[in-house]
Amino acid sequence: MSPGPDLIHGVAGALLFALGIHALLVRERFLRKVLGLNVSGSGVFLILVAAAYREEGPPDPVPHAMVLTGLVVAVSATALALALIRRIHSVEGGHRPGGG
């Protein structure tokens, strides 16, 4: 018995989420933290899509609507985070955490 697409997508989403959280906690530079947060968000979206899978019939539309809404929120939050990083960079005079 081979694993179904819901299991494959769920495991891939969990791995993406873990990888993003790891980058968020370990990395010192703000841009890499934002990228880690985006990767973990993509993992959550993939898990939601996997949860919508049904053996028979069409998939559940509610998780798909949540993913679409989450994508809009993620793009807005990323734009805000990048603007804040740019502001911090200009106020601190080019100092980068981590010595780089």
C-alpha positions in Angstrom: 0.0 0.0 0.0 1.6 3.3 -1.1 1.0 6.5 0.8 -1.7 8.8 -0.5 -1.2 12.4 -1.7 -2.6 13.7 1.6 0.1 12.0 3.6 2.9 13.1 1.2 1.7 16.7 1.3 1.2 16.6 5.0 4.7 15.3 5.7 6.3 17.8 3.3 4.3 20.6 5.0 5.5 19.5 8.4 9.1 19.4 7.2 8.8 22.9 5.7 7.3 24.2 8.9 10.1 22.7 11.0 12.8 24.1 8.6 11.2 27.6 8.7 11.0 27.6 12.5 14.6 26.4 12.8 15.7 29.3 10.5 13.6 31.7 12.5 15.2 30.7 15.8 18.8 30.1 14.7 19.6 32.8 12.2 20.7 36.3 13.4 20.0 38.4 10.3 16.5 39.8 10.1 16.0 39.0 6.4 16.8 35.4 7.0 14.3 35.3 9.9 11.6 36.8 7.6 12.4 34.1 5.0 12.2 31.4 7.6 8.9 32.7 8.7 7.7 32.6 5.1 8.9 29.0 4.7 7.1 27.9 7.8 3.9 29.6 6.6 4.2 27.7 3.3 4.4 24.5 5.3 1.2 25.4 7.1 -0.5 26.1 3.8 0.6 22.8 2.5 -0.7 21.0 5.6 -4.1 22.8 5.2 -4.3 21.7 1.5 -3.5 18.1 2.6 -6.2 18.3 5.3 -8.7 19.2 2.6 -8.1 16.0 0.6 -10.9 13.5 0.5 -10.9 9.9 -0.9 -14.2 10.4 -2.7 -15.6 13.6 -4.1 -14.2 17.1 -4.3 -11.9 18.4 -1.7 -13.2 20.5 1.2 -13.3 24.2 0.0 -12.9 25.7 3.5 -9.1 24.9 3.9 -8.5 26.2 0.4 -10.2 29.5 1.2 -8.1 29.7 4.4 -5.0 29.2 2.3 -5.9 31.9 -0.1 -6.6 34.3 2.8 -3.4 33.3 4.4 -1.4 34.0 1.3 -2.8 37.6 1.2 -1.9 38.1 4.9 1.6 36.6 4.4 2.4 38.9 1.5 1.2 41.9 3.5 3.2 40.8 6.6 6.3 40.2 4.6 6.1 43.7 3.0 5.7 45.2 6.5 8.6 43.2 7.9 10.9 44.2 5.0 10.0 47.8 5.4 10.8 47.6 9.1 14.1 45.9 8.3 15.0 48.6 5.9 14.1 51.3 8.5 16.2 49.5 11.2 19.1 49.3 8.7 18.9 53.1 8.0 18.6 54.1 11.6 21.5 51.9 12.8 23.7 53.1 10.0 24.3 49.9 8.2 25.0 47.7 11.3 24.1 44.1 10.7 23.6 41.6 13.5 26.1 38.8 13.3 28.9 41.0 12.1 28.1 40.6 8.4 
